[in-house]
Amino acid sequence: MSKDEDAELISKAKATAVQYLKETYGIDVEITYAKKMPTYVADKIDFEGNVKGHKEQTFDISVDYNTQKTSNFLISPELKKVLPDKKLRGSE
């Protein structure tokens, strides 16, 4: 896969992650790190980021670049404090 193809996969998966977090939790986020996993490991891109304007409210999330499904959503204690418990329990 070329660097351009990787960049396109990352861009699409990033949009999926941002949209998922906005629609599911009502938060506007910025992605600060993205890494495409080697294909022999998984067809996923891992992202790290934070809520816009709140650098301490961090998260990690993975997106399958074939299906655009999200997984492995991890949040910092600072972000957990501001997210509705009901939403978090529903995502387990």
HELIX and SHEET records of a PDB file:
HELIX    1   1 LYS A    3  TYR A   25  1                                  23    
HELIX    2   2 PRO A   77  VAL A   82  1                                   6    
HELIX    3   3 ASP A   85  GLY A   90  1                                   6    
SHEET    1   A 4 VAL A  29  LYS A  36  0                                        
SHEET    2   A 4 LYS A  44  VAL A  51 -1                                        
SHEET    3   A 4 HIS A  54  ASP A  64 -1                                        
SHEET    4   A 4 THR A  70  ILE A  75 -1                                        
END                                                                             
